[in-house]
Structure formats: structure tokens, C-alpha cells
Amino acid sequence: MAEFFIRNTLNPNKAVRCDLTLRQIVPKNYEGEPIWVLELVTQELHRDGGNIRPVYINLVNLDNLDVEINEAVEELSAQIDWAPLDIDIRAPVVTSYYPTGDSVSIEQHVVINLEELLPAEGIDPDSITMTINGLNVTPELIIEGDPYAYSVRWKPFKTVYEYENA
């Protein structure tokens, strides 16, 4: 059994303990390999009262285990009373960018790092837009990271050199 804690980013003062247990299940009259299941449980009470039911993950393969655990944690988190919640009043901040200077050439790669300071709801990646020299390049952006820290990259499809020699 593994033990970990989850927090709501709008209430950084509350941490909820969760247990993760690997269980082997062998159904009656079953022949073949046993079924492995991860059980995720918390002793925290449901926001409407009563217990929160465990969440089970059937381990068919390990390729997407982290995604399935994240989804299970989200399912548990949605049932917890996180009050009192702080209000997210600050906009995300740019922590670094490249290139530096007053102008950006159409042949340069652009990288901007955004961060959301807590307490926060996180950055909606669909709200990120970019315009380079009056040209909307939003559909060409590569956005990587998590809701509290994103790296936004843009590189032109062709450099000026490629346009001149086409």
C-alpha cells in the first residue's frame, strides 16, 4: 500500500490522505492469469456526508497507468469538500521568453514560459493566443506542461531563407 496526499490549488491549507493498494482478484471458476486492480481510497468524508467510495483501476496494461491514476484522483477530489476556497484573482505571469528585445523576426523561434501562482484554478491552454508581426500564429503553437506552468513554442513553417529559395 502506498500513501499520498492531494490538495486543491484553491485551498493550499488542506491536504487529504489517500491510499493506493494493488489487489489481486481471482474470480470463482476462473482459469488463467489473475486480474490486478489498483484501489484508490480516502477516509475523507463526502462533501454531502457519508463515505467516499473507493475508485478501482483495472490494470490491463501499464502504458497509461499515470493517466488512469490522475483520473481516479480527480474522481475522488470532486467528492471532497474543499471549502473554504480562495479566489483566483491573479493572471498568469510570463516567467521567461525568447527571443529578447523589441522585435521578433519571422524566422525566429519564439518560446514563452507561463506560470500560475497559487492559489489558482490553473491556465486554460485554449485561452492562449499569439500574434507575430500582426500574423495570428495560434494554430501553430506547441503548448506543453500542466495547468500551472506551460511552455508555449512557435516556430515558423518556413524560414525567410526557405521562402526566398522556393
C-alpha positions in Angstrom: 0.0 0.0 0.0 1.2 3.5 -0.9 0.1 6.6 0.8 -0.1 10.1 -0.7 -1.8 13.4 -0.2 -3.9 15.5 -2.6 -4.6 19.2 -2.4 -6.9 21.6 -4.1 -5.0 24.5 -5.5 -7.6 26.9 -4.3 -7.2 25.7 -0.7 -3.5 25.1 -0.2 -4.1 24.7 3.6 -5.9 21.4 3.3 -4.3 18.1 2.4 -6.3 14.8 2.1 -4.7 11.5 2.6 -5.2 8.7 0.0 -4.1 5.1 0.0 -3.2 3.2 -3.2 -3.3 -0.6 -2.9 -2.5 -3.2 -5.5 -5.0 -6.1 -5.3 -5.1 -9.5 -7.0 -8.6 -10.7 -7.9 -9.3 -14.3 -8.9 -13.0 -14.8 -9.8 -14.7 -18.1 -9.0 -14.2 -20.8 -11.6 -11.7 -18.5 -13.4 -8.8 -20.1 -15.3 -5.8 -18.2 -16.4 -3.9 -15.2 -15.0 -5.3 -13.3 -12.0 -6.7 -9.8 -12.5 -4.7 -7.0 -11.0 -6.6 -4.0 -9.7 -5.4 -0.7 -8.1 -7.7 0.5 -5.4 -7.6 4.2 -4.5 -9.4 5.1 -1.3 -9.6 8.0 1.2 -11.1 8.2 4.7 -12.2 11.8 4.0 -15.9 12.2 4.1 -18.0 13.0 1.1 -19.0 16.7 0.7 -22.6 15.7 1.0 -21.9 13.4 4.1 -21.0 9.7 4.2 -18.0 7.9 2.9 -16.4 8.3 -0.4 -16.4 5.0 -2.3 -13.0 3.6 -3.5 -12.0 4.0 -7.1 -10.7 0.9 -8.9 -8.3 0.8 -11.8 -8.2 -2.5 -13.8 -4.5 -3.0 -14.8 -4.8 -4.2 -18.4 -1.5 -2.6 -19.3 0.9 -0.2 -17.7 1.2 2.1 -20.7 -1.3 4.7 -19.4 -1.2 4.0 -15.7 -0.3 7.5 -14.7 -3.2 8.9 -16.7 -5.6 6.4 -15.1 -4.3 7.3 -11.6 -4.7 11.0 -12.3 -8.3 10.4 -13.5 -9.0 8.4 -10.3 -7.6 11.1 -8.1 -9.7 13.7 -9.9 -12.8 11.5 -9.3 -12.0 11.3 -5.6 -11.2 15.1 -5.4 -14.5 16.0 -7.0 -16.3 14.4 -4.0 -14.3 16.2 -1.2 -15.5 19.4 0.5 -12.5 21.7 -0.1 -14.1 24.8 1.5 -13.1 27.5 2.1 -11.8 28.1 -1.3 -9.6 31.1 -2.2 -10.4 33.2 -5.2 -8.1 33.2 -8.2 -7.6 36.9 -8.7 -4.2 37.0 -10.4 -3.5 36.5 -14.1 -0.7 34.0 -15.1 2.7 35.5 -15.3 5.4 35.2 -18.0 8.4 33.8 -16.3 10.7 33.9 -19.3 10.7 34.4 -23.0 12.9 34.1 -26.1 14.0 36.0 -28.1 14.5 39.1 -26.0 14.3 42.6 -27.4 11.8 44.8 -29.1 11.2 43.0 -32.3 10.8 39.4 -33.4 11.8 38.3 -36.8 9.6 35.9 -38.8 12.4 33.4 -39.0 13.0 33.2 -35.2 11.6 30.6 -32.9 9.6 32.0 -30.0 9.4 30.4 -26.6 7.3 31.8 -23.7 7.0 30.2 -20.3 3.8 30.9 -18.3 3.2 30.2 -14.7 0.1 30.4 -12.5 0.9 31.3 -8.9 -1.2 29.7 -6.1 -3.9 29.9 -5.1 -5.1 29.4 -8.6 -7.5 27.5 -10.9 -4.8 26.9 -13.5 -4.2 28.2 -17.0 -6.7 27.2 -19.7 -4.4 26.3 -22.7 -7.3 27.0 -25.1 -7.1 30.7 -24.0 -3.5 31.1 -25.1 -3.1 33.1 -28.3 -0.1 34.5 -30.1 0.3 37.2 -32.8 3.7 37.7 -34.5 4.1 40.9 -36.5 0.3 41.1 -37.0 0.0 37.5 -38.0 -2.1 35.2 -35.8 0.1 32.1 -35.3 -2.1 30.5 -32.6 -2.9 27.3 -34.6 0.8 26.7 -35.0 1.6 26.9 -31.2 3.1 23.9 -29.4 1.9 24.1 -25.8 3.4 21.7 -23.2 3.2 21.5 -19.5 0.5 21.4 -16.9 -2.2 23.8 -15.8 0.1 25.7 -13.6 3.2 26.0 -15.8 3.1 25.9 -19.6 5.9 26.3 -22.2 4.4 27.9 -25.4 6.6 27.5 -28.5 6.2 28.8 -32.0 8.5 28.1 -34.9 7.7 29.2 -38.5 6.7 26.6 -41.0 9.4 28.1 -43.3 12.2 30.5 -42.6 12.8 33.5 -44.8 15.6 31.7 -46.5 13.3 28.9 -47.5 10.7 31.3 -48.9 13.4 33.1 -51.0 14.7 29.8 -52.4 11.4 28.2 -53.1 
